[in-house]
Amino acid sequence: MSALEQAIAASFAAREPERPALSPLRALGRRQLSGIEVFAQSVATTAPAASMVILPITMLTNETMLGGLLTVFAATIVVSLIAFCVSQFTRRFSSSGGLYSFAVKGSGSRGALTVGIAMLCKYCASGALTLYFGGQAVRTVLRETGIPTGGVVGAVVIHAVIALGILGCLVRGVRFAAAAILVVELCSLVFITALLLLPESQPVTVEPSGAPNGLLLVALGAMFALAGFESATFFGPEAKRPLVTVTRTVLLTPMICGALFTFAAWAAWSGRGGVLIGAYQHGSSTGIDVWLVVALNLGLSCSWLASAMASSNAASRLLYTMGIERVVPDRFARVHQTFRTPYVALCVVLGGLVVVSSTFVVFSSSAVLDDTRLLARAALIVGYAVVAIAAVVFLRRIGELTATVVLAGVLACTAGCAVLANLVVTVGLAQNVTMLIMLGVLALSGFCWRVYLHVHRPAALAAVGVFDSAESRDVLPGAAAYGENSRGAVAVVKSPWTDAR
């Protein structure tokens, strides 16, 4: 008999379970996002339009032109290697926990909790920073058009209104948010690229920072700008073809964004972008047309706010997954009945972003912004390094390890650890003890959280690692056997045809 004939014969004698097998992540709405919508989420997190402005300014400020260009190119290679390691998981699994859930497969619950905290720090810090800078760009637009912004109170109100708008888009539905993100980011990218192609019409005046570790700052900026490619992994269960579309997005996003950032670095090195940088730093005070300053800040605000939206989206999925596992309170796993979005997690995340971004406005201190940036970048490197090694360990355990994966994992982890060690020595020990303390807390957080769960919630610790799984309606009757998983739920278990009958 052919395989189809066996399946048909087995379907007549199949005994279906009293309870159907359901995916633990089905509440979000399975199989609804197209590849373009998943790609939009991933690209928007990196805020490519805004990063194409910030990276050249970082190079000019630290007086690292050719070195900065090469550093941006090297960062693209390193992040692409990390993406290749992440793709080893996305080819095999789908989870709304993203890297947090993947790390379980190679690093156990301790490594997963460390990655989870690192990713929460990264996305929340990134969301707060982009919300702050997006709000500042909106204020610039209002000032240039003659509308008063009302000082500190007005700035806080602007951030709160923007956050409410973002929350409305995200609660409305992931497809609506993805479409809005894609349109906004594409318009911003086209405008910024056109400005970078303009020849220098006036000298670029950027005050040097005098920092001795300029290349390190450019490297951190480039890696952080490329970070976000992994946000597509949080939407695997909601994608139509998760193992295909998420993998393609993870691999293509750092390459495309890296090419854009390398182009921006080349434009700065070759003397282009004077109009762009002058309009961003000095506004219309240098004689640049007001309409150009307004258009630039509109484009930047759209890019930053799209990134804040995408970061909030990813963080909410991570909290939702932890809520299902009861690693955090299960109220984070509540989903809107109509729109099927984790509205509790979204409200908490956006509320936190408003508080942090308003803190930036109230204190208006560069030190607070710098500490938040450094924490986000350090957390990012920690998460990427753990996942890169977890990919090697996981493939070795299942007998599918290749030399290419080993090379990518070792190079990515080594590069990340080298940048992190350089950051600790040159910035932490010499200049910023606060950052050193934050890094210590981050390094111990996974271990401490695991100890707490082991004592107070051992069942939650055993449940870490929730993945999308096949449902009864996904398989032919008689094509699979049913059993209970570790959480006591009915699950599909593949079995030979003879057993199925």
Buried (B, 14 or more C-beta within 10 A) or exposed (E): EEEEEBBBBBBEEBEEBEEEBBBBBBBBBBEBBBBEBBBBBBBBBBBBBBBBBBBBBBBBBBBBBEBBBBBBBBBBBBBBBBBBBBBBBBEBBBBBBBBBBBBBBBBBBBBBBBBBBBBBBBBBBBBBBBBBBBBBBBBBBBBBEEEEBEEEEBBBBBBBEBBEEBBEBBBBBBBBBBBBBBEBBBBBBEBBBEBBEEEBEEEBEBEEBEBEBBBBBBBBBBBBBBBBBBBBBBBBBBBBBBBEBBBBBBBBBBBBBBEBBBBBBBBBBEEBBBBBBBBBBEBBEBEBEEEBBBBBBBBBBBBBBBBBBBBBBBBBBBBBBBBBBBBBEBEBBBBBEEBBBBBBBBBBBBEBBBBBBBBBBEEEEEEBBBBBBBBBBBBBBBBBBBBBBBBBBBBEEEEEBEEEBBEBBBBBBEBBEEBBEBBBEBBBEEBBEBBBEBBEEBBEBBEEBBEEBEEEBEEBBBBBBBBBBBBBEBBEBBBBBBEEBEEEEBBBBEBEBEEBB
